[in-house]
Amino acid sequence: MKIKHLFSLLAAVALAGTALAKDIELLNVSYDPTREFYVDYNAAFAAHWKAKTGDNVIIKQSHGGSGKQARSVIDGLRADVVTLALANDVNALHKNGNLVPANWQQRLPHDSAPYTSTIVFLVRKSSPFYGKIKDWPDLAQPGVAVITPNPKTSGGAQWNYLAAWEYGRRTYGSDEKAKEFVTKIYKNVPVLDSGARGATTTFAQRGIGDVFISWENEAFLAVKEFGTEKFEIVVPSVSILAQPSVSIVDRVVKRKGTEAVATAYLEYLYSDEAQDIIGKHYYRPTAEKAKAKYANVFAKLELFTIDDAFGGWAKAAATHFADNGTFDQIYLRH
Amino acid sequence: MSTRSSRSILPGFGLSLGFTVAYLSLIVLLPLSAVFIKTSGMTFAEFWQSVSSPLVVSAYKVTFFASFAAALVNSFFGLIVAWMLVRYSFPGKRVVDALVDLPFALPTAVAGIALTTIYGPTGWIGRWLAPHDIQIAYTPLGVFVALTFIGLPFVVRTLQPVIEELEPELEEASASLGASRFQTVFKVIIPQLFPALIAGTAMAFARSLGEYGSVVFIGANLPMKTQIVPHVIIEKLEQYDYKGATAIATVMLVSSFILLLLINLLQKWSRRYHKI
């Protein structure tokens, strides 16, 4: 009897031991400028998950242009979660291969965007136009060199493009006028990089251009890295509310059996701890507590959403970035 | 008996043919056929619309023109480099020899970044050109520079063994028979090197057509100006337009194949024509 008990006890301990030492690996496929943020967040989540369940989570990160990243996932990269630059790229996962359900955006609060950002200008202080760039029309004046990536390949650049377009439409009154306005800005673009990081490098390290249309968080990072004596962040009067989207990749997590931890990984982004890290990395938090804490970091400006201004991503993408869309027409004109 | 006599003298023909066909199918034909199959899902009108838009046509022009110019320049300077490396000995020759291979080994993105750093308006060379209003990086000239860089080893490495085979006696004979230096070079040396020169140039050209990594850094990727075809293809893919991307790839594939075929014919013709 005793020996039998002992054995079952040993067996139980052994089983518990293996259960305790369970190592889980997640792959988070993200876009360019989130690199530093997710390094911090992953550490926080791993600690949280360890305390809660005793399991070790190792999160691997993959970064690149948002569209390219989505395509890798469609083509078979086994991402447990995607944290991309725009909802349209997550929609693509649904449309091409049904990797996520159609209602993915309703599964998490704030349209599955735990943090937001916006589009601002980073102006080079040594530029002859320093001090003369205050708002969108100043990017259209002749002679200014504007750096922005190619909206066909960069999620961030689509926000840039649409922000400029909406400003033009509001200020000059029609889509036709908005197109003229945006055309003027793009005629001032000497280099079209394919991603946000590449464009930052072109502007900050290679010294090309007078002004860089940038993610707000990228602009903060650039100023932090290169110093306030080199660059200044200029906030336009109106800009777009950029909502980077997150989702689990249902097809992959079901196969790997990581659905619970992947879901928890995304839900934890809304926790106070995560929201604080979000603010620290210059993304705009969505939780009230963190919002209040970082209120003085972020400039107050009028922000419009893609749904209000453009009737959603599908419509915006078809009008502006598809073949023969307005972006193509800009270059065909000259 | 009769089967035996029709066989090649060398053994192993069947086996090696089998391997060749299987290997080429797996490595080359299979991926290429995927391109054609994807394209075959389009109607001709769709196909034509994808491959003939002005933006794409401009990219063909940039790609073919820059590749051709780079190959041409490499054929001239590559010949000199190869000649130098074979015929003369000088200190540091081995280092120079190894340097030639560098564009082969270097990841092209690294080459692109390095070239951009040098030729950019604030770079070592770009800085001196900028006051004269000459800009290399972010212009079609930058595309040409990048393609020249990656194409060089093809010309040099194709020519080297052929120059090694050349007999200096022929040049001596030419000279002793009263030919001028000019005549010796153009009537004796060049004709012998011509087939290899064309082959090397063609390889450099073909390689340039497909180059992506270095050009995206040094060219500004501006539609209608410096955008190359591989970049258009990537752009289409990023828009989830798989069909449009493969349609353009098909055009590139077919046109490159025709060009290479023509060059091969030219090579064959020149070999016959210049036979000594």
Interface residues (C-beta under 8 A of the other chain):
Chain A: G65 G67 K68 R71 I74 A92 K95 N96 N150 K152 T153 V189 P190 V191 L192 D193 S194 R206 G207 I208 F321 A322 D323 N324 D328 Y331 L332 H334
Chain B: Q49 S50 S53 P54 L55 T116 T117 G120 P121 T122 Y138 V216 A220 N221 L222 P223 M224 H231 I234 E235 L237 E238 Q239 Y240 D241 G244
